[in-house]
Every structure is written in C-alpha cells, then in structure tokens.
Amino acid sequence: MELSSYFPIWDQLTPAQQAQLARSARLRTAPRGTLLHNGSEDCVGLLAVCSGALRAFIRSPEGREVTIYRLFERDICLFSASCMLKSAQFDVSAEVERDAQFWIIPADIYQSVAASSAALANYTSELMASRFSDVMWLVEQILWRSQDRRLASFLLDESALQESRTLAITHDRIAAHMGTAREVVTRLLRYFQGEGMVRLARGTIELIDEDRLRAWAEE
Amino acid sequence: MELSSYFPIWDQLTPAQQAQLARSARLRTAPRGTLLHNGSEDCVGLLAVCSGALRAFIRSPEGREVTIYRLFERDICLFSASCMLKSAQFDVSAEVERDAQFWIIPADIYQSVAASSAALANYTSELMASRFSDVMWLVEQILWRSQDRRLASFLLDESALQESRTLAITHDRIAAHMGTAREVVTRLLRYFQGEGMVRLARGTIELIDEDRLRAWAEE
C-alpha cells in the first residue's frame, strides 16, 4: 500500500511535504510476537499497517498485560511516536499479533511536517480521537460489563480475526487480553462448555453455538 | 483570565485568527451541579476554565456515573466540542463540580481557525494527549488497583480539592466517582474508621490519619 493512501489529506500537503514524508518512511515486515514499541522507552515513529495486525497494550507493575486496542490494515499507530506529544504521559506498548508489514515514519519528520501543515496536524487529532474512542470503549467494558459478557465478546471477535471457529489460543493469552486472571478465564470457559456454547481441547477453543455466545455478549 | 492565556501558541496566530476566537468567546458562570454538556447530544464548544472545577464523566446504561477527569483553572475541556472530531465516538458528559467561571468557544469557530493554523491544530493534539493520559491513568487505576487503595487515594484528592480535612460528601457520591456500588464504599469507609484513619459522621468524613491513608493509597 502506498504511503499516501493512509492520509486522506495527502493532497493538501505541498509537494515538498509529501516528499519529506515519503523519503523518510521505511517499509518493514515483522513476525508475530515482535515487540515494536516498549512504553516510553523508545519512540520508533508512526506505524502505518499494510497487512497483519498489531496489538497495543499496557502492563501492570507486576507484568500483567491488557490489550488497549488492535490495529489492522490501513490503521496508523500514533503512540509509538508519543515522544512528539509532550502531554502524552502514559506507557502503551505495541507488538505484532499477526505477521505484519508496515511503514515506519520517524517521529521527528512527522512532527516537523505537522508543524507547518494544519491539514496534517488536524488529521493527527482525528487519529488520536479515534484511539481515544477505543480506550473509552474499553473503560466502559471494564466498568459496566461483567467478565462473562466480555469473554463471550472476546471469543466472537477473536473468531472473526482468526477467520476460524476453532481458536488456537491459550487461557493465559485470553487473560492477558482481558486484564483478568487465567483462573477466571478457565472457570468461565468451563461454564460456557457446560452450556454447550464452546468445546475445549488441548490448546484450542471451538465455538459451537455462536448465536448463544452473541446473545450472551449483548445481554 | 484573558482568553489568550489559555493558548501558549496565541502569538503564532494571525491578528485575524486571534480576533475570530476572541470575538466568538463568551464568559459564563454556572453554579455547582450545572450540566454543561450531555454526551453526544450537544456540542456546546470548548470550555476554558477560569475558576471553580468541572467534572467529566461517563454514564452506564443503568445511569451509574464514573468520573473520567476533572478540570480546574487554566484547563480546557475539548470533548464538549467533540462534534468537531469525526472520530470521537464516545459520550463524555461534563458538569460543574464547584461554582465555576469559564470561557465558551464555539466549536465551529475553533475548528475553522484550526483548519488554517497548524499551531492551533497541534495544540489541539496536545490537549487531547493530555486528556488521553488522564483516561489511561484511570484505566490503570481500575485494572491494577484494588478498591481500598482507590478509595484512600480518592479521599486524599478530595481533601486537597475541598481544602479541608472534613469532607462534606455522601457515600453515594463517592461511589459515583469511583464507579462502584455505595455498599462497597460504606463497607470500606467503616473499615478505614475501624483502623483509625477516618471518622464518619452524618454527611461528613473526617480524615484523621492522612499519613496512613497515603501509605494505603500508595501501597
């Protein structure tokens, strides 16, 4: 995917600004599990996803992880360039969740173009508002929804993401996504199995009644 | 407070842009309890706080409230103008928590100035990153910290805010701030009282051992 296609405001940049972004951007590939950005320790730049999936997450002092949002084809990860925002006082890490190809735009170049382009600066605000929406959704999930509904919802999302009804995912991994304990996930999955909604096997979870899972998730 | 003092980038605006913002801004006062902005139902504009305090909060489908962040003197509330951000898909409400005076800048005027000023547009991103940091802090509080620590932390913050060791606040109100049930708050307060950290009376909570509350909050 062309770099320009990530920026609906590309035509509002001057040829010099377009060249500055295009010249500095690097196309990279990385396998599943690669840590792309580790909280405030580094500032790799903006990541524009061509294929695969990235996962942005936070980590507790004890090392527990919670997924904040996921980024797919056509999404831009802004917080891997959070050094360009003085007011960004938080540590979000990013890793490759499904083998990915992406553009990296260095933070200093992006910042310098945005300093002279209102169009790019306003687009940055839109990107942030979009991630803000993701996080507010998560806050609402955590506050208002019980773990069982969140798990049902997670299984359905994961099935769509993996394009399969049989999920190759560990209970530990689900717990990391949901920010809960593995024991809680295992207990709920067994309950779902008892209700005939899933079938558990070594290393996999098969969804066998998606309609009921959906009803459960939306309750 | 002058409108210009809210914008560190004021000098980077043209005289025409400065005049456009200054002409459209209205100075208002509102008593405690006034609802300034009700989710996505309205778009009152940016609120620049001169004095007092505002509270931004979300509401569950059942009407339960949780404070997302608070805004004091010199702070700007951006999400009361969220209609200017297409990607802002969430409902944050705002109310006056302590009698307040504030500037209202209409969303359409602000947006039109930002469309031609990279400085203002970049400043908008900084404002958003700052609120994003508040929300990420909240997420971490909810995910990693237990209710008892959050309550200890809340009591200390509230005491600093009210500039008093005796807080005039109901258990219901604390529960609304923390997004928990009143019963949980009452139970924890009684426990704190038993430990000699607070003294409960009709309608008030007196902090009598702030050092221990602080240790508890930071544990």
Interface residues (C-beta under 8 A of the other chain):
Chain A: I58 S60 P61 E62 R64 V66 I68 S82 L85 K86 S87 A88 Q89 F90 V92 A114 A115 S116 S117 A118 L120 A121 N122 T124 S125 E126 L127 M128 A129 S130 R131 F132 S133 V135 M136 W137 L138 V139 E140 I142 L143 W144 G179
Chain B: I58 S60 P61 E62 R64 V66 I68 S82 L85 K86 S87 A88 Q89 F90 V92 A114 A115 S116 S117 A118 L120 A121 N122 T124 S125 E126 L127 M128 A129 S130 R131 F132 S133 V135 M136 W137 L138 V139 E140 I142 L143 W144 G179
